[in-house]
């Protein structure tokens, strides 16, 4: 079978896409390639300066593209609500929950959540719920959440979702990425029970060369760790273009199934998009329901119209 590439993306003319964290890395590549195929793309980014620069870069690389920047801070639920309330397109074909942070020192979001859980999971949970009516009204819509093969580091701890009892940056990251997969599992289950044709799927980039890896060491002043990560990334990581392919596949390839998990074919680290392994705890109905209830309580966002 021929490896799936960006050239296999079906035409996206007339479709709308929203990509969070689209100012760099796999988010930028995802937005650019969807725009190249004709989608109207919104680049939703926390930094206005970087978001506008990325949008200008995209328009230069893809002349005639329909792309716009909108500010969105997933670590601030007021920003998420403001974004959703002012999102203009009446339809939403593709919601790409891509933005994330990795292995940061202990910090809290504007709403008091541990930052990795708050940004990687709760911010996207709230955004998806607030935009759900548009997704449900758009035939063939998809929600793609970007997780990681490092979700295997840790299951969620429903009794300590904000890592207040004991914080280890990589364990907290693994928990947030497990939460991404468990969210997709529960969202897919509820969409199916409701009879909706919206597809909720997940993807991961493997080991891709992006600026995500170096943020944590810089914030904590761990220069040696930063140097080691930079060396490993140069030696082993695939490009952001390659890392974006699983997301683009999950978003656009025909026949993508609800609750599927797509990643690089070669040991989940690099290569063409393929079905990816995931831990058993990310397909647990009881855990999914408990995380969903906790997420509704923490964010104040409920998914109207979906059966539990």
Secondary structure, DSSP 8 states (H G I E B T S, - for coil): -----GGG----TT-EEEEETTTSHHHHHHHHHHHHTT-EEEEEES-HHHHHHHHHHHHHHSTT-EEEEEE--TT-HHHHHHHHHH---S--SEEEE-----S--S-B-TTS-BHHHIIIIIIHHHHHHHHHHHHHTSTT-EEEEE--GGGGG----TT-TT--S---HHHHHHHHHHHHHHHHHHHHHHHHHHT---EEEEE---SB--THHHHHHHHHT-HHHHHHHHHHHHHH-B-HHHHTHHHHHHHHSTT--TT-EEEEEETTTEEEEEE----GGGG-HHHHHHHHHHHHHHH----TT---
